[in-house]
């Protein structure tokens, strides 16, 4: 049943990649070219 753990790991890695992409998409407006990350 090693394949079960392997596919769960692959799916978890893909989910983390999607979540990171969504997070960067929503927070890309917080990054300015001259000052870096804006503090709210």
N, CA, C and O atoms as a GROMACS GRO file, in nm:
protein
  160
    1UNK      N    1   0.082  -0.120   0.000
    1UNK     CA    2   0.000   0.000   0.000
    1UNK      C    3   0.086   0.126   0.000
    1UNK      O    4   0.037   0.233   0.037
    2UNK      N    5   0.211   0.115  -0.040
    2UNK     CA    6   0.298   0.232  -0.047
    2UNK      C    7   0.244   0.334  -0.147
    2UNK      O    8   0.266   0.454  -0.131
    3UNK      N    9   0.174   0.286  -0.250
    3UNK     CA   10   0.123   0.375  -0.354
    3UNK      C   11   0.015   0.468  -0.298
    3UNK      O   12  -0.002   0.580  -0.348
    4UNK      N   13  -0.057   0.424  -0.194
    4UNK     CA   14  -0.159   0.508  -0.132
    4UNK      C   15  -0.093   0.629  -0.064
    4UNK      O   16  -0.139   0.742  -0.081
    5UNK      N   17   0.013   0.605   0.011
    5UNK     CA   18   0.085   0.714   0.075
    5UNK      C   19   0.151   0.804  -0.029
    5UNK      O   20   0.157   0.926  -0.011
    6UNK      N   21   0.201   0.745  -0.137
    6UNK     CA   22   0.267   0.822  -0.242
    6UNK      C   23   0.169   0.915  -0.310
    6UNK      O   24   0.200   1.033  -0.330
    7UNK      N   25   0.051   0.866  -0.347
    7UNK     CA   26  -0.046   0.951  -0.416
    7UNK      C   27  -0.100   1.058  -0.322
    7UNK      O   28  -0.128   1.170  -0.367
    8UNK      N   29  -0.115   1.028  -0.192
    8UNK     CA   30  -0.156   1.131  -0.097
    8UNK      C   31  -0.050   1.240  -0.087
    8UNK      O   32  -0.084   1.358  -0.078
    9UNK      N   33   0.076   1.203  -0.089
    9UNK     CA   34   0.184   1.302  -0.084
    9UNK      C   35   0.186   1.388  -0.208
    9UNK      O   36   0.206   1.509  -0.200
   10UNK      N   37   0.165   1.328  -0.324
   10UNK     CA   38   0.163   1.404  -0.449
   10UNK      C   39   0.044   1.500  -0.450
   10UNK      O   40   0.058   1.616  -0.489
   11UNK      N   41  -0.073   1.453  -0.408
   11UNK     CA   42  -0.190   1.539  -0.404
   11UNK      C   43  -0.173   1.653  -0.304
   11UNK      O   44  -0.216   1.765  -0.330
   12UNK      N   45  -0.111   1.625  -0.191
   12UNK     CA   46  -0.086   1.729  -0.092
   12UNK      C   47   0.011   1.834  -0.147
   12UNK      O   48  -0.009   1.954  -0.126
   13UNK      N   49   0.114   1.790  -0.216
   13UNK     CA   50   0.209   1.884  -0.274
   13UNK      C   51   0.142   1.970  -0.381
   13UNK      O   52   0.168   2.090  -0.388
   14UNK      N   53   0.057   1.911  -0.462
   14UNK     CA   54  -0.016   1.988  -0.564
   14UNK      C   55  -0.111   2.088  -0.499
   14UNK      O   56  -0.123   2.202  -0.545
   15UNK      N   57  -0.178   2.046  -0.394
   15UNK     CA   58  -0.270   2.136  -0.324
   15UNK      C   59  -0.194   2.254  -0.262
   15UNK      O   60  -0.242   2.367  -0.267
   16UNK      N   61  -0.078   2.228  -0.206
   16UNK     CA   62   0.001   2.336  -0.149
   16UNK      C   63   0.049   2.432  -0.258
   16UNK      O   64   0.054   2.553  -0.236
   17UNK      N   65   0.083   2.380  -0.375
   17UNK     CA   66   0.122   2.466  -0.486
   17UNK      C   67   0.008   2.554  -0.533
   17UNK      O   68   0.028   2.672  -0.562
   18UNK      N   69  -0.111   2.498  -0.541
   18UNK     CA   70  -0.228   2.576  -0.582
   18UNK      C   71  -0.259   2.683  -0.478
   18UNK      O   72  -0.287   2.798  -0.514
   19UNK      N   73  -0.254   2.647  -0.350
   19UNK     CA   74  -0.279   2.745  -0.245
   19UNK      C   75  -0.176   2.858  -0.246
   19UNK      O   76  -0.211   2.974  -0.225
   20UNK      N   77  -0.051   2.825  -0.270
   20UNK     CA   78   0.053   2.928  -0.278
   20UNK      C   79   0.028   3.020  -0.396
   20UNK      O   80   0.044   3.142  -0.384
   21UNK      N   81  -0.012   2.965  -0.511
   21UNK     CA   82  -0.041   3.047  -0.628
   21UNK      C   83  -0.159   3.140  -0.602
   21UNK      O   84  -0.156   3.256  -0.642
   22UNK      N   85  -0.262   3.090  -0.536
   22UNK     CA   86  -0.379   3.173  -0.504
   22UNK      C   87  -0.339   3.282  -0.406
   22UNK      O   88  -0.382   3.397  -0.420
   23UNK      N   89  -0.258   3.248  -0.306
   23UNK     CA   90  -0.214   3.347  -0.208
   23UNK      C   91  -0.134   3.458  -0.275
   23UNK      O   92  -0.156   3.576  -0.248
   24UNK      N   93  -0.041   3.421  -0.364
   24UNK     CA   94   0.038   3.522  -0.434
   24UNK      C   95  -0.049   3.606  -0.526
   24UNK      O   96  -0.023   3.725  -0.543
   25UNK      N   97  -0.150   3.546  -0.586
   25UNK     CA   98  -0.240   3.620  -0.674
   25UNK      C   99  -0.317   3.727  -0.596
   25UNK      O  100  -0.335   3.838  -0.646
   26UNK      N  101  -0.362   3.694  -0.476
   26UNK     CA  102  -0.438   3.790  -0.398
   26UNK      C  103  -0.350   3.895  -0.331
   26UNK      O  104  -0.397   4.004  -0.300
   27UNK      N  105  -0.221   3.864  -0.308
   27UNK     CA  106  -0.134   3.958  -0.238
   27UNK      C  107  -0.033   4.025  -0.329
   27UNK      O  108   0.058   4.092  -0.280
   28UNK      N  109  -0.046   4.009  -0.460
   28UNK     CA  110   0.052   4.073  -0.548
   28UNK      C  111   0.037   4.224  -0.550
   28UNK      O  112   0.132   4.294  -0.585
   29UNK      N  113  -0.080   4.278  -0.512
   29UNK     CA  114  -0.098   4.422  -0.505
   29UNK      C  115  -0.027   4.484  -0.385
   29UNK      O  116  -0.006   4.605  -0.382
   30UNK      N  117   0.009   4.402  -0.286
   30UNK     CA  118   0.079   4.453  -0.168
   30UNK      C  119   0.227   4.477  -0.194
   30UNK      O  120   0.294   4.539  -0.112
   31UNK      N  121   0.278   4.431  -0.306
   31UNK     CA  122   0.420   4.444  -0.336
   31UNK      C  123   0.438   4.559  -0.434
   31UNK      O  124   0.385   4.557  -0.545
   32UNK      N  125   0.515   4.660  -0.392
   32UNK     CA  126   0.542   4.774  -0.480
   32UNK      C  127   0.685   4.762  -0.531
   32UNK      O  128   0.772   4.712  -0.459
   33UNK      N  129   0.713   4.808  -0.652
   33UNK     CA  130   0.848   4.792  -0.707
   33UNK      C  131   0.953   4.875  -0.635
   33UNK      O  132   1.070   4.836  -0.633
   34UNK      N  133   0.915   4.988  -0.575
   34UNK     CA  134   1.016   5.075  -0.515
   34UNK      C  135   1.040   5.046  -0.367
   34UNK      O  136   1.151   5.066  -0.318
   35UNK      N  137   0.940   5.000  -0.295
   35UNK     CA  138   0.954   4.983  -0.151
   35UNK      C  139   0.946   4.838  -0.105
   35UNK      O  140   0.964   4.812   0.014
   36UNK      N  141   0.922   4.746  -0.194
   36UNK     CA  142   0.907   4.608  -0.152
   36UNK      C  143   0.769   4.584  -0.096
   36UNK      O  144   0.669   4.627  -0.154
   37UNK      N  145   0.763   4.516   0.015
   37UNK     CA  146   0.634   4.480   0.074
   37UNK      C  147   0.578   4.598   0.154
   37UNK      O  148   0.646   4.653   0.240
   38UNK      N  149   0.455   4.636   0.125
   38UNK     CA  150   0.390   4.744   0.199
   38UNK      C  151   0.338   4.690   0.332
   38UNK      O  152   0.290   4.578   0.341
   39UNK      N  153   0.348   4.772   0.434
   39UNK     CA  154   0.292   4.737   0.564
   39UNK      C  155   0.161   4.810   0.581
   39UNK      O  156   0.152   4.931   0.555
   40UNK      N  157   0.059   4.738   0.623
   40UNK     CA  158  -0.072   4.802   0.638
   40UNK      C  159  -0.088   4.864   0.774
   40UNK      O  160  -0.192   4.922   0.804
   0.00000   0.00000   0.00000
